[in-house]
Structure formats: C-alpha cells, structure tokens
C-alpha cells in the first residue's frame, strides 16, 4: 500500500512538472487552449459579399476586404456602423467575443487644379451621404438654434434676421450624390422646436450647422459644392469664424465669408472678410470689412457650383467654379490687425433678411450642399479635431 501511494505521488508530481513546463514554454494544455470566435463583416454602404472567419483569441490576420463602393476607397474596419476605422485591411485581429466588423469608406477624390498652386492630399471631407431624412454627422457638425452666446456657433441670428433656426430644418436627402439640405419655410405662427426669435417678429424657419468645437482648419484649399435657394429674402452662406471668438470675441477673432448670396440676385456670388481695427475684445464699433463679388457667370440658384478659398500664411484667394476673383492680404485690408492666420471653424446656413432682398412670396426654399472638402495647398494645411 505504501508503495502504491508513493507511486501515485510520483505520477502526480510528474504531471505537475509537465504542466509547469508547458506553461513556461508557452504551450497551453488542452484545458487551457485558446478559444475562437466568429468574426463577420458588413459592407456598410458598399457592395459585395465576404465570408465570416473563425479567429482565435491569440489573433489571426483578417481576410482581404472583398467589398467595394463606387467612388470610394476602403478605409479600414470599425466595430460599429458609425464608428471610426480601427483595423486595416488584413490586420491581425484578436476577438474576445463574437464580433461584427463594418467597412469604413473614404471618398476617392481627385485633387483640384488651381493655377499657380499645388494641391496636395485630401485632409478632410464630409460628403453628406446617408439615409434620406437623417441628420448631418454629429462628429463633424452641431445644428443650432438662435442665440448670441459665442459658444453657440459663434453666436447665431442677428437682430435683423426674421428667422428661427431649428435642427428640424436640416437633413440629408438620401440621393446617390448625397446632399445636406437646409429647408427654409415661410410661417405665419410659431412652430415647434424653434427656440427664440431675435428679430422681434420672425416669419421663417431655417437652419444653421457648424464645426465649432469639433473640427478646425488652418490653411489649405477649402471648398464646398452648393446649389443656392431661390427667392428674395434668402441669405445662404458658407463661411468661417476664428476659434478665438469664444475668448477674444468678434470681430477680433475674424470672419471669412467664402460664399454668400442674396436671394434676389441669382447671378451674383460674393465673398467677404470681417476684422477689427483695434484688436481689442470688444464689439462692434471696431468692425471693418471688405467684400468682392463675381457677377453674371451663372445663375447660382439653377444648379450646383463650387465655392473655394486657397489659404496660405498672409493670403486668401477666393474662387467660384475654379475661377479666381479676389485676393486678400494684410496690405489690402484697412487695419494692422490681421486675424487670418489662426484656426477657423466652418459654417453653413440660410439666414433671411436685408442681404437677400425683399421676400418674394415663396413658401419654401432649399439650400443644397453636396460636399465640403479641405486639401493641402502648397505644403500648408492642417485639420484639428477637438
């Protein structure tokens, strides 16, 4: 009996030694074998099929992406349909549970061509693609109500603008091209979800959205493709305010109006810059501005046109449909306080009021934005995500 006990102890000891040896050598016994989980793939707006994979928790390369999307390149895999790309094509993936990976897409956009400039890589874009009626990306934009707080998109709705801003006026149209649409409506009573009216009496609902606190831009070529709304009183704009508006105020922070139109002048497109004559954090007797326009090249309400700014240190050039029509430098403004070499955030809106002329009786108007994009320009350009 004693010999049997001794033999059992020897066998047990040998088994323990073997187990420890396997662990030291990195070899897991069957009871400790790595688990495997199924990883499946979603095209997320793309086309094609891709089989699921059974991957061990120790990791294995994902299969080559088999999805495609016309006009787009594969940008990586995300763990949710709206998430950011985290895993590259054929990346080693270590599942911890059954997982679905979603393809993420980036536009395949050819660089713009500007005379005397070198357009570099695409820095950032929003193509406004998505289901009809869905909202613009909240990773890039905030939709606004009227309000004078600098943190409210720099302050929205002037006292002379008879509109309420409401997020309900902004939606994607779900077309293959993809547009963000601002619907401006003439109203005779106070609607729901409109916040405050700053003009005393408001007759319209409309929309405004911006990248404040989310995405800022400093230099580069920045362009939007838009179709302007039809009818007097419309005042659509694609513009930018200095990030510093929340600390030093307007106009010291600067304002750049890349595209601005009055609804009563369909063949006129204009740009403007606003700045301070003393550099102090006060408003508004220190406000100066310059404006220029391009006239009778097209009816900007009848179709889509591009509006761009080529921006380098100490220089801004303004374009419509690739045609340069205005250059602004420190020597062309009436102040020594040049505010245009700092980060700015972008804004789209359709206000109503004097700039748009007299109301011409329409019930609704529509501002279409196909895309907004930023490229490197002559080696300059950066995008800051907050």
C-alpha positions in Angstrom: 0.0 0.0 0.0 2.8 2.4 0.9 4.5 1.7 -2.4 1.2 2.5 -4.3 0.8 5.8 -2.5 4.4 6.6 -3.3 3.9 5.7 -7.0 0.8 7.9 -7.2 2.7 10.8 -5.7 5.4 10.4 -8.2 2.9 10.3 -11.1 1.1 13.4 -9.7 4.4 15.2 -9.3 5.4 14.3 -12.9 2.1 15.7 -14.2 2.6 18.9 -12.3 6.1 19.3 -13.6 4.9 18.6 -17.2 2.2 21.2 -16.8 4.6 23.8 -15.5 7.0 23.0 -18.3 4.3 23.5 -20.9 3.3 26.9 -19.3 7.0 28.0 -19.2 7.4 27.1 -22.8 4.2 28.9 -23.7 2.4 25.6 -24.6 -1.1 25.5 -23.3 -2.7 22.2 -22.3 -6.0 21.2 -23.9 -7.9 22.5 -20.9 -6.3 26.0 -21.3 -6.5 26.1 -25.2 -7.2 29.4 -26.8 -10.9 30.0 -27.7 -12.0 31.0 -31.2 -14.8 33.3 -32.1 -16.7 34.1 -35.4 -15.9 37.5 -37.0 -18.4 38.5 -39.7 -18.2 41.5 -42.0 -20.7 44.2 -43.2 -20.3 46.3 -46.3 -21.8 49.3 -44.6 -22.9 51.0 -47.7 -20.6 49.1 -50.0 -21.3 46.2 -52.4 -20.3 42.5 -52.5 -20.0 39.6 -50.1 -17.4 38.5 -47.6 -17.5 35.2 -45.6 -17.1 35.2 -41.9 -13.9 34.0 -40.3 -13.3 31.8 -37.2 -10.4 33.6 -35.4 -8.6 32.6 -32.2 -8.2 34.9 -29.3 -4.5 34.8 -29.9 -5.0 36.6 -33.1 -5.0 36.0 -36.8 -5.0 38.2 -39.9 -8.3 39.3 -41.3 -9.1 38.3 -44.8 -8.6 40.7 -47.6 -11.6 43.1 -48.0 -13.9 41.9 -50.7 -16.4 44.8 -50.6 -16.3 47.8 -53.0 -18.0 51.1 -53.2 -18.2 53.2 -56.3 -16.2 56.5 -55.9 -14.7 55.4 -52.5 -11.7 53.5 -51.2 -11.7 51.1 -48.3 -10.5 53.0 -45.1 -10.5 50.2 -42.6 -12.8 48.2 -40.2 -14.8 49.7 -37.4 -16.7 47.9 -34.6 -19.9 49.8 -35.3 -21.5 51.2 -38.5 -20.9 54.8 -37.4 -17.6 54.2 -35.6 -14.1 55.2 -36.7 -11.8 52.8 -38.6 -9.6 50.9 -36.2 -8.3 47.9 -38.2 -6.6 48.0 -41.6 -7.1 45.5 -44.4 -5.6 42.1 -43.4 -4.8 43.4 -39.9 -4.2 40.9 -37.1 -7.4 40.8 -35.0 -7.8 39.2 -31.6 -11.5 38.6 -30.9 -12.8 38.5 -27.4 -16.3 37.6 -28.4 -18.4 37.0 -31.5 -17.8 40.2 -33.5 -19.1 42.1 -36.5 -16.8 44.5 -38.3 -18.1 47.3 -40.5 -16.3 48.6 -43.6 -15.5 52.3 -43.5 -15.1 54.3 -46.7 -13.3 57.4 -47.7 -14.0 59.3 -50.9 -11.7 58.8 -53.8 -11.4 62.4 -54.7 -9.1 63.7 -57.4 -7.1 66.8 -56.3 -8.4 70.1 -57.5 -6.4 72.1 -60.1 -5.7 75.7 -59.4 -3.3 77.8 -61.4 0.0 78.6 -59.7 -0.8 76.3 -56.8 0.0 72.7 -55.9 -3.0 70.9 -54.4 -1.9 68.1 -52.0 -3.7 65.3 -50.3 -7.3 65.5 -49.1 -7.2 66.4 -45.4 -10.9 66.1 -44.5 -14.3 66.0 -46.1 -17.9 65.5 -45.4 -19.9 64.1 -48.4 -23.3 64.2 -46.7 -24.2 60.7 -47.7 -26.8 58.8 -45.7 -30.4 57.8 -45.4 -33.0 60.3 -46.5 -34.1 62.4 -43.5 -31.1 61.5 -41.3 -29.0 64.2 -39.6 -25.7 65.6 -40.6 -22.7 63.9 -38.9 -22.6 64.9 -35.2 -18.9 64.0 -35.2 -18.3 67.0 -37.6 -21.3 69.4 -37.0 -23.6 70.9 -34.5 -27.0 72.1 -35.5 -28.1 75.4 -33.9 -30.9 77.4 -32.5 -30.7 81.2 -32.5 -28.6 82.7 -29.6 -25.9 85.2 -29.1 -23.5 83.1 -27.0 -20.1 82.8 -28.6 -20.1 79.1 -27.9 -23.4 78.8 -29.9 -21.6 78.5 -33.2 -20.0 81.9 -32.6 -23.4 83.4 -31.9 -26.3 82.9 -34.4 -29.1 85.1 -35.8 -28.7 88.8 -36.0 -31.5 91.1 -34.7 -32.3 92.0 -38.3 -32.9 88.3 -39.4 -36.5 87.3 -39.1 -36.0 83.5 -38.8 -35.9 80.9 -36.2 -33.1 78.3 -36.6 -34.1 74.8 -35.9 -32.3 71.4 -36.3 -35.6 70.2 -37.9 -34.8 72.3 -41.0 -31.6 70.3 -41.8 -31.5 66.8 -43.2 -29.7 64.6 -45.7 -31.6 63.9 -48.9 -30.5 60.3 -49.3 -29.6 60.7 -53.0 -26.7 58.8 -54.7 -24.8 62.1 -54.8 -25.6 62.9 -51.2 -26.7 66.4 -50.1 -27.3 68.2 -46.9 -30.4 70.3 -47.4 -31.5 73.3 -45.4 -35.2 73.8 -45.9 -36.4 77.3 -45.2 -40.1 77.8 -44.6 -42.3 80.8 -44.5 -44.6 80.6 -41.5 -47.5 82.6 -40.0 -47.4 81.1 -36.5 -44.8 80.0 -34.0 -43.7 76.4 -34.9 -42.5 73.7 -32.5 -38.8 73.2 -31.6 -37.6 76.6 -32.7 -36.0 78.3 -29.7 -36.1 82.1 -29.6 -36.7 84.7 -32.3 -34.1 87.5 -32.0 -35.8 89.8 -34.6 -38.9 90.7 -32.6 -41.1 89.1 -35.3 -40.0 86.1 -37.2 -41.6 84.8 -40.4 -39.3 81.9 -41.4 -37.8 78.7 -40.0 -34.4 77.8 -41.4 -31.2 76.0 -40.4 -27.5 76.5 -39.5 -24.8 74.0 -38.7 -21.1 74.4 -37.9 -17.9 72.6 -36.8 -17.2 74.7 -33.7 -15.5 72.7 -31.0 -15.3 69.6 -33.3 -13.2 70.4 -36.3 -11.0 73.4 -37.1 -9.0 74.4 -40.1 -5.8 76.3 -40.7 -4.7 76.9 -44.3 -5.2 74.7 -47.3 -7.8 74.7 -50.1 -11.3 74.6 -48.7 -14.2 74.1 -51.0 -18.0 73.4 -50.9 -20.3 72.5 -53.8 -23.7 74.1 -53.3 -27.0 75.0 -55.0 -28.3 78.2 -53.7 -32.0 78.7 -52.7 -34.5 80.5 -55.0 -36.3 83.6 -53.9 -35.9 87.1 -52.3 -35.1 87.3 -48.6 -32.9 84.1 -48.7 -29.3 84.7 -47.5 -27.3 81.5 -47.8 -23.7 81.3 -46.8 -20.7 79.1 -46.5 -18.3 80.8 -44.1 -15.9 80.5 -41.2 -15.2 82.1 -37.8 -12.0 82.2 -35.8 -11.8 79.6 -33.0 -10.8 82.5 -30.7 -14.3 84.1 -30.9 -15.1 82.4 -27.5 -12.1 84.2 -25.9 -11.5 87.5 -27.7 -14.8 88.0 -29.4 -15.9 89.2 -32.8 -14.6 90.9 -34.9 -11.1 90.5 -33.4 -11.4 86.7 -34.0 -12.0 87.3 -37.7 -14.7 86.2 -40.1 -14.3 84.7 -43.6 -17.3 84.5 -45.9 -16.3 82.1 -48.6 -19.7 82.2 -50.3 -22.6 84.5 -49.6 -25.6 85.2 -51.8 -28.7 87.4 -51.8 -31.7 85.5 -53.0 -32.8 88.5 -55.1 -29.5 88.4 -57.1 -29.2 84.9 -58.6 -26.3 85.7 -60.9 -24.1 87.3 -58.1 -21.8 85.4 -55.8 -19.8 87.2 -53.2 -17.1 86.8 -50.5 -16.1 89.0 -47.6 -13.7 89.3 -44.7 -14.5 90.9 -41.3 -11.9 92.1 -38.9 -11.1 94.6 -36.1 -9.5 98.0 -36.4 -8.0 97.9 -32.9 -7.5 94.3 -32.0 -9.5 94.7 -28.7 -12.0 92.3 -27.3 -15.0 94.5 -27.9 -17.7 94.8 -30.4 -18.8 96.4 -32.7 -17.7 99.9 -33.3 -14.2 98.4 -34.2 -15.6 96.3 -37.0 -14.3 96.7 -40.6 -15.0 94.5 -43.6 -14.0 94.1 -47.2 -16.3 92.5 -49.9 -15.9 91.4 -53.5 -18.1 89.6 -56.0 -18.3 87.8 -59.3 -21.3 88.6 -61.4 -23.2 87.1 -64.4 -21.1 84.0 -64.8 -24.0 81.7 -64.0 -27.3 81.5 -62.2 -26.2 80.1 -58.9 -29.7 79.1 -57.9 -30.2 77.0 -61.0 -27.6 74.3 -60.4 -24.6 73.3 -58.3 -21.4 75.4 -58.2 -18.1 75.2 -56.3 -17.0 77.9 -53.8 -13.5 77.8 -52.6 -10.7 79.5 -50.6 -7.0 79.0 -51.2 -5.5 79.9 -47.9 -1.8 80.3 -47.0 0.0 82.4 -44.4 -0.8 86.1 -45.1 -3.0 85.3 -48.1 -6.6 84.3 -49.0 -7.8 83.7 -52.6 -11.5 83.3 -53.4 -12.8 81.1 -56.2 -16.1 80.3 -57.8 -16.1 77.2 -60.1 -12.3 77.3 -60.1 -12.2 80.9 -61.2 -10.1 83.3 -59.0 -11.9 86.6 -58.5 -10.4 88.1 -55.3 -7.2 88.1 -53.3 -6.9 89.4 -49.7 -3.6 90.1 -47.9 -2.5 92.2 -45.0 -1.8 95.0 -47.4 -5.4 95.0 -48.8 -7.2 95.5 -45.5 -7.6 98.7 -43.6 -6.1 97.5 -40.3 -2.8 96.3 -38.9 -4.7 93.5 -37.1 -4.6 90.5 -39.4 -6.7 87.8 -37.9 -6.5 85.2 -40.7 -3.5 83.0 -39.8 -5.3 81.1 -37.0 -7.6 78.1 -36.9 -11.2 78.7 -38.0 -14.3 76.6 -37.9 -16.8 76.2 -40.8 -20.5 77.2 -41.0 -23.4 76.6 -43.4 -26.6 78.4 -43.0 -29.5 80.1 -44.8 -30.5 83.2 -43.0 -33.2 85.6 -44.1 -33.1 89.4 -44.1 -31.9 92.5 -45.9 -28.9 91.0 -47.7 -31.4 88.7 -49.5 -33.7 91.5 -50.7 -37.4 91.6 -50.3 -39.4 88.5 -49.6 -40.9 87.3 -53.0 -43.8 85.1 -51.8 -42.3 81.6 -51.8 -43.5 79.1 -49.3 -40.3 77.0 -49.1 -36.7 77.3 -50.4 -33.9 74.8 -50.4 -30.1 75.2 -49.9 -28.2 72.1 -51.1 -24.7 71.2 -50.0 -23.2 68.4 -51.9 -19.8 68.3 -50.1 -17.3 70.2 -48.1 -13.6 69.3 -48.5 -10.2 70.5 -47.4 -6.9 69.8 -49.2 -3.3 70.7 -48.5 -2.2 73.7 -50.5 1.4 74.4 -51.4 2.5 72.3 -48.4 0.2 74.1 -46.0 -3.0 72.9 -44.3 -4.0 71.2 -41.2 -7.2 69.9 -39.6 -7.6 69.9 -35.8 -10.2 67.6 -34.2 -11.2 68.7 -30.8 
